[in-house]
Amino acid sequence: MASKEEIAGKVVQVLAETLHRDEKTILLSSSLADDLEMDSFMAIEMLFQLEDQYGIEIPDEQIRAFTTVSDIVQYLENRLSKG
């Protein structure tokens, strides 16, 4: 199972690719909408990448629950720990 640090690293990497940003500018506390200016299209693109990466399905409505980078990491950590 992936550690929280590994998950956080992958989430930051996927966000950096999706948002065309430097990974160093993305913090766990970053707000997806306010700090990273993520729109719904970018959010769905990010979701697809994370689903592919971890071989899981993330419900579309879950996107609305994510407000910070940390929320995504926490969600993935919970999902992956359940197997």
N, C-alpha and C positions, 0 to 999 in steps of 0.2 A: 504494500500500500504506500502511496505517496505521502511524504511528510507535509506538514503545513507550509514549511519553507519551500519545498519543491512545487507545491500547488501555487503558492503566492508568486513564485518566480515565473511559472508558466502563464498565469493569468496576466501578469505585468507584460510578459513577452507578447502575448496575443493582443492585449490592448494596444501596445506600442505599434504593432503591425497594422491593426485595424484603424487606429487613429492617426497613423503616420507621425508618431511622437517618439522622442528619446525615452528609453526605459527609465532613465534617471529622473524624469519629470513626473513619473507616476508613482504615487505613494499609496499605501494601504488605506490611508485616511482620505484620499482624493475623492471628491464627489464626481460621480460619472457625468452628471449633467452640467454642474456649475464649473468644476475645475477642468474637466477633460472635454467638455462640450460634445458629449456623445449624443447622437440622435438615435431614433428608433431603428433606422436602417443599419447603422453601425452596431447597435446592440444585437441585432439579429445575426449579423455577420460574425460577431464575437462569439455568440452562442453556438453557432454551427462549428466554429473552430474548436471550442472547448468540448463540444459533444464528440467530435471526431477524435480529439486528443485522448479523451478518457473513456470512449466507448459507452457513453450514457446518453439518455434523452432528457433534455431539460425542457419542461413545459414552457410555452411562450409566455403565459401569464406570470411566470416566475421573474421575467425580466423587470416587471414593474416593481417587484420587491427589492431589487438591487438599487441602492442609492450610492454606495461607496464601493471601492475596490475590495475592501475587507468583507463586504456582504457576499461577494462572489466567491471569495476564498473560503469563507465559512460554509457557504452552501455546498461547495464542492467537497470540502473536508467531511461534512456530514454525510453526503451522498456516497462518497467513496468508502467511508468507514463501515457502511452497511453492507458493502459487497454488492 
